[in-house]
Amino acid sequence: MPLIDSDAHLYETRDLWAQHVESKHRDRALSIVDDGLGYSWLALGNRKIEVLGIHAPGDSSQSGRFRSRLREGLPPEVPYDGMPKDFWDPAARMSRLDQLGIDESFLFPNCGIMWERALADDLASTTLNMSAWNRRAVEVAHEGGGRLHPVGHLTLRDLDWFEHEVSRLAAGGVRLAMVAPALVDGRRLSHPEHERAWHVLEAEGVAAVFHIAQYAPPFDEAWNEGDPDWSNPVLSSVFMWTAPALALADLAVRGVFHRHPGLRVGVVELMSAWVPLFLLMLDGGFAFHHSFNGEPLTRMPLRPSEYVRRQVRVASFSFERPERLAAQAGELFMFGSDYPHPEGLREPLSDFVRTSGLVPSGSPALYGDNARWLLGR
């Protein structure tokens, strides 16, 4: 049984976007630029979006020390270009996987989870830079030889572009793509205008993946007033599960899963402990609404939770005790390390086994089967 890490990241090089957009659009390409102290920033032209730190996996407090140094006017301890080679190089990552005892890995972008919301007012730059990452994802898929599974990046805000990108990703061997679990220009994900998006994902065999990222939150911004961190306010951490839960409920009760039985959806780095209660409330709320109104919101042969169990898989942190969650909700969960982020696992497999008490031979769904299913294998 190949052991698959469903949550890892590949860092972008400084010129990744410029190298993968048409030359006439390079003025819209994201870049990584340094300030006078040596801090590297993700930027679009003169607009700084987010400061980028390089930290070893296994200790999230490194990020706090890094930001404290920035506030104090001290240079970074590790420059962006000083990152280990396996952070950004596919060949080096495969060698690192061998050392860690992992056969295959999903690879989400690093900067790609930081900028989508910041460019919400610039759809042209949004799609150009997503396309740039997607071209790189196809390259990584080829370089990875079936071991590395890069995750594309999509938006439903331009459906003609969306269809073209999904087809290009599929043709290039990319079977996963990030989609924000958020409203699309004020429309719910299940809105009839989006039906063609779910159809092309199903037809091309590309799974939509909800991952923690910079997208519009599901609650009013007034709740974050006074929080000094615009990109990661404390309530976003407390309620990080709310966006995917709302999105999955919408896709289930409005019949998207029913109409597209081949559509696969992953939920990664957005917690998993919420899933059992969510499935209970999903069916309960749907049934109450049916009873109260005299007819269901959507006529479907299965309960909403049955569609979620059939078509969704969720990455679990080891401390969430995934075996207990599976006993309540079913075998829906996947092993994920968030390597090499500082909040991730330093030794992904051994740390996960030690914390969860689960070994791969006794938990095939967790350590590989569900990830393979999400890949369409």
C-alpha positions, 0 to 999 in steps of 0.5 A: 500500500503506497503511503500518501501524505495528503497535505504538503507544500512546494514553495515558489521560486522568485520568478515562477510566475514571470516564467510561466505567464506570456511575456506580454502579461509579465507586468501582472505576474506575482513576484518575491521582492526584498525590502531594505532589511532583507525580508522577502515579500510576495508582491504584485508590482509595487503592492506588497501582499505578505511577508514570507518566512523560512522556518523548519517544520515542527514549531509554529512559534518560529513564525512569531519570532520572525514577525517580532524581528520584523516589527523590531527592525531586525533582519530575518535569521534565514533569508528566503533564498536560504530555504532547504532545497527540498522546500522548492525542488521536486527531485529533492522533495522525492529524496526527502520523501524516501528519508521520511518513509513516504511514497507519495505526496500532495503538493499545495502551493505555498504563496498560492494560499496567501494572495487570492483574497488580496487580488479580489479586485483584479480578476485578470491578475488572479487568473493569470497567476493561477494559470502560471502556477497551474503550468508549473503544476503540470511540470511538477507532475511530470517530474514527480513520476507519479509520486508528486501530486501538485494541486492546481489553483482555480476560481469560479469567477471566470467559467470559460477560463475555469473550463480551459484550466481544468482540461489543461490540468487533466491533460497534464496529469494533475488530478487535484485543484484548489477551489475556495469554499466561499461565495463567488461574487455573491453567488453560492457554490451551488448556484445554477451558473456554476453547474458547468464548473462541477460538470467539467471537474467530474468529466475530466476527473479532477477533484476540487480541494478546499484548503486553508487559504486567503478567501473571503470568510463566511462571516462579517469582517466586523468580527475581526475589528481590532485584530492586528493580523489581517491575513490570519485573525484569531477568529479565522483559526477558531472557526477554520472549519466553518467555510468548508462545512458551509460549502459542503452543506450547500453542495449536498442540500442543493443537489450538486453531489446528487447531479454529479456522482463522479465529483470528488471533493477533498478538505485539507488543513481545515480540521476534521473533528467537526465532521461527525457533528456536521453530518448529524446536523446536516441530515437533521436540518435538512429533515426538519426543513422538509417537515416544516415546509412540507417538501424538501429543498431538493428531491434526492434519493439519499440523505445529504450525509450519504452524498458527503460520505460518498464523495468527500475525504478530509485530511485529519491532524493526528491530535484529532484522533482520526480513528475515533472520528472514523468510528462515528463518521465512517472512513473519510479521513486522510493522513496529512503533515503540512510539511514543511510549514512550521506548524507541520510535522518535522518527521511526518510519518513517525510523528503522526504515528506517535501522536495518533497511535495508528500505524499504516498497516492497521489504517489503510484508508487513513494512510493511503486508500482515501488519498488514492480515491481522491486522485481518481485511482 
